[in-house]
Every structure is written in structure tokens, then in C-alpha cells.
Amino acid sequence: SQQGEEDPQALSIQEGENATMNCSYKTSINNLQWYRQNSGRGLVHLILIRSNEREKHSGRLRVTLDTSKKSSSLLITASRAADTASYFCATENSGGSNYKLTFGKGTLLTVNP
Amino acid sequence: DVKVTQSSRYLVKRTGEKVFLECVQDMDHENMFWYRQDPGLGLRLIYFSYDVKMKEKGDIPEGYSVSREKKERFSLILESASTNQTSMYLCASSYPGTGRPGYTFGSGTRLTVV
């Protein structure tokens, strides 16, 4: 079953602009993670934010988490053509015993040079 | 460089064949996972394993089985391949416990069943 739902499904921006993607989920979580997938390849882990954290930064990435709204956002600042990829949020649901992740359907980001 | 290696990038099999997809990781991870990815459906968990010889069904285990005889290797088996199993298959591994730093994915196997 799908937990995270990303919004928008697709996003097209110009190089240098900021890109914001959102993720909503339904149940209590231990943490939420964002992954990137280049076309036809495996996913790459970007950043993890725990349920007791509200904001986290990594380079040009900024992630926020609002557990009261069950939502997260990923901001990529000063985007580059190389950021073109699909981005997925994944939730590790609390109460489980094996800490597996449930992935959303992804946002396709296109950064035009 | 640590990695998860899937044995084939592209595979074409006939309906009814028994298909083996192999995944090997060199990070000494306890947990290993098999997902399939389809357009519009995202990633769906087929099976996962949290220890050698241990396995649990994911969300869509029907038509699949798995084998984990050694810690580093996790095999996905399609008992009798069908056209609706045409998909991208992704293997991943991770440490156990909450909040560990994410999954490491292989590059994927694109399977076509004809």
C-alpha cells in the first residue's frame, strides 16, 4: 500500500530557479526520507528527517516535516540541469518491527538549461 | 565504493519460464528488499529479508518467492513468469533499526516477459 503521495506529479523549471516538492502521508512515522532516481536507474538516498525534527539541510537541499499535517517538503535551491530526475519520499512507519520503507509515486523534475 | 549489484540490467523471458533475479551487496547489511516499479504505481514491495533464511511478504508477493542462503545475496524468483510481471525490479539493502541512513539500491533489472 502507498503511504507517501508526492505533489506535483511533474515539475518543469529553468536552471537557477528553486524547486519545491511536497509529500503527504497517512500514518505515524519514525522518519521520512527523500530519494532521487535518474532515468532508468536505481534510487539514491538524499536525506532523512526524524519525526522529532522540523527542518534539515544538506547542501542545496532543505527538507521540512510537519507531523501535525502529516506532510513534508523538499526544496532544491539554485537548480541545475543535472538535478533532472524523479524524486520520491519514503516513510518508515512507527509500530512496525522491521523498519521497512513505503515509497510514494514520485515527482518528475525537469530542469531546463 | 559500497554497492548493491543486480546481475542483469535487461532480461527477456518467455511466459511460463522460471526466472531468477540475483542481488548481491557488499555492505554487510542485514536487511534486503525487492521492489518492482511500474509507471503510475511507484515502488511496491514484493518481499524483504531481515536475516539469512528469514523472509517476509511485502505488499505484492503473489507469483514471487525469494531465497536468502547467504547474508550478501538475496534472490527473487518468478515461479512461472507472466506478461503482467514485465517491470523494473529494484533490489535494496539497509542496516536494521530505525533511522539508519537509508537504503542502498541496485541499478535495477528491466524484465520483459513475452
Interface residues (C-beta under 8 A of the other chain):
Chain A: S1 Q2 N30 N31 Q33 Y35 G40 R41 G42 L43 V44 H45 L48 R50 F88 A90 E92 N98 Y99 K100 L101 T102 F103 G104 K105 G106
Chain B: V4 N31 F33 Y35 G40 L41 G42 L43 L45 F48 Y50 E56 G58 D59 M88 L90 A92 S94 P96 G97 T98 G99 R100 P101 G102 Y103 T104 F105 G106 S107 G108 R110
